[in-house]
Amino acid sequence: MLRLGASPARLSFGPIAWLFAIALSTSVPESAVSFPIDDPPLDPAAVDRFEDEVRPLLVARCYECHSREAGEAGGGLLLDSRDGWQRGGELGPAIVPGEPDRSWLIRAVRPHDDALQMPPDSALSPAEIAVLERWIAQGAVDPRRETDAVGTAAAGIDLEQGRAFWSFRPVDSAVSRTVDAMSDEAASFGERFRPEDRIDWAIASRWSAAGVTPASEASRADLIRRAAIDLTGLPPSYDEVQAFVADERPDAWERAIDRLLASPRYGERWGRHWLDVARYADSNGMDENIAHGNAWRYRDWVVRALNRDLGYDRFVTLQLAGDRLPPTDDEQERIDRTIATGFLSLGPKVLAEVDETKMEMDIIDEQVETTGRALLAMTFGCARCHDHKFDPIGTRDYYALAGIFKSTRTMEHFTKIAKWNEVSIESSVERETRLSIESRLTELTSEIEAVVAEADGVLRQTLVDAGELTADGELPADKRERYRADLAERLATLEAERRQAEGNRPLEPTAMSVSDAASPVDLAICIRGNHLTLGEKVPRGIPAVFVSADAPAPAMPTDASGRLELAAWIVDPANPLTDRVWVNRLWRWHLGRGIVSSTDNFGLLGDQPTHPELLDDLVLRFRDHDRSTKWFHRTLMRSATYRRGAIPDGRSAELDPDNRWLARHSVRRLESEAIRDAMLAAAGNLDLKIGGSLLHVGNREFLFDHTSKDNTRYDAPVRSLYLPVIRNHLYDLFGLFDSSDAAVPVGSRDETVVPNQALFLLNSPLVDQAARSLVEQSRHEAGDDPTTRIEWLFRQVLGRDATRREVERFVAALGDSEPAADEPTSDDERWTMLAQTLLISNEMLHVR
């Protein structure tokens, strides 16, 4: 019987328990323990979904009769606050959180109850009903208080108070002197702080007040694994770890960072982070899940841009207005500019919406919200129906921005089923090749027609002479079989050449992109978000809270959309948000938590920065270095803050369980893509081919609509970045391990722990195939000696040598002669279980 452990009462394990027992024995040591984080009163993601989907629907379809502004509420029910629907009306509480079928609100809007039907004059669409059902099923999270529903419009927006909020204030160069002054306090901790260690000064300055003490530096093996995963998304090989550990040069760490930054794998790793923010997907989602057959071009452009360290200001400008930049003679640059604007086109769309104006306004809304959240960490979409409930963003501000996107051509047409805009990106060489083939096809068609005419004529004369056909008779159906031999041979040759040419004829390559509309327009305010009820027209522009004497509003052109002017304002150093948001995201993707924890919300509901002076000091230095993202990596990773170990001082862990003050390094689980890539790499199965599409259907073809089987495959052994992202139907691994659902920008993924994750790791073909590959390789590389094979497996999977205790436990597990009835009996199966144990161990799945 398989037995593990050395306790007096030796335990036997079934196959699953046996597997987990070994996995736990090879898990992250005590230094990698995690600490609980208190849940906020309301889930920020759920609040965002409410503000994006539910509130606008309630405002547009329900507030007319069921709000305080309506006067006497219909049926005594108010839907303009959480207290209102909890209290309910004549029928009692309108909503039972978690149970849409028991909620009066859902019963009222569903079409089967005529007596109760609401709204009475215009029923909700199935998509609108689904929004409410989903909201209630997920707990009916609602941030509105009763006081929010009273007097909001009269209160107005205090712009001066808004400008005084920390994130709306300009970045002040005087902050550098503040950080300079922190060096003395940092030095009191007895560590050697070099003059360039400004990050460490700011971090250490908070420790005394917090009562925490810093952890020692991580081991060199931990550091190189941390750096490799952070920068490339792949763990280092055993040889790479040993080489770094043995490298005694004083600049060994800097050399390792530079080597990883120069790897093509860097752009793939950090491209995936940006694609979360850009809500990248290979399908439309929503009602018509149609293939984004050319979205991959945008994804691959992002990878290239990051690998070449394109300045962040240029990176942003190309995505918002690459098509509006001055013409260039560089053909690849022209193509890249077109592809980059796919950022504005990638969002989910209701392509079968019969109200074309509503569809257009919904698409514009998605662009406004994405631009605000992705680049400025602001929720502009909340102001579509009413002034923002929390931030100094008014409805006029929203429609000033919306006018810019109304003046942008995102769709070819809005007629069901609508089509998004695509633009040719054909190079001159590709065009020459295509036109040459098409010209030859035209010639071949003419030649074939001439040969057929000649062959028909010869055959006709032959048949007439033989008395088998009259002069004006119709040739027989099998005429080709009766053509004269030389003409039949010539015809066959020409037709074969035409088939080959048709097979070689390339399609003209296109990319999802936008362009300016024929004539720019200013939008009228849609009262309560309803495009059928219009208010005053608002000139295109930026939110008023960002306009001052020192930062005037950009002038909007009369002959263009204003996207280029919007992009210029966003990347202008006078903009207080853009660089703060990007630097904060980079910090979060390295350390697991942003200086501002709410990476996607720098508004009043967002979190305050833990180290505001450090954030602004980094922004100033980032700008001084041409907004180089690779500069930021080098700067942060050289700091003692980044190099700190994960083993906390006991008192520090108690005082700072969330590691807000960074006295240690936080242990993080690998993201879903990194989990898969690490397993494929360990098994020697990872194909490092870069780019391209793996969709099994053509552009704009139906992919998955919940009534047919989705045939998307995820078994290609390429990096996970290149696997299809199918909205509404994510790959199981992605969905289980907290990938973005690509519906909205996400700058900080959740990190959940649920039972289904363990079940996937135990039963997934991905893990099983990787384990079997490892077993086969271990036999080939290490021979039949169990100890040697076990040592090889540890080096291959975990990048380190096995301890004597680990070898003993594995050998003992292999050598047991009395397996239980439900345990593996063959030698290969036991080795496979051991390999799988290492693949799913905490040490493999976490970085510390």
PyMOL commands that set and color helices and strands:
alter all, ss='L'
color gray80, all
select helices_A, chain A and resi 15-25+30-32+44-61+68-70+74-76+82-87+100-102+104-109+126-137+146-149+152-155+159-163+166-168+175-180+183-187+198-204+207-210+220-232+238-246+252-261+264-277+295-307+312-324+331-344+356-376+380-383+395-406+428-465+479-482+485-504+527-529+544-546+563-571+578-591+612-624+629-638+640-643+650-655+672-682+720-722+732-736+755-763+765-782+786-798+804-815+827-839+842-845
alter helices_A, ss='H'
color red, helices_A
select strands_A, chain A and resi 3-4+11-12+408-409+411-413+419-420+422-424+510-512+515-516+523-526+534-538+668-669+846-847
alter strands_A, ss='S'
color yellow, strands_A
deselect
rebuild
show_as cartoon
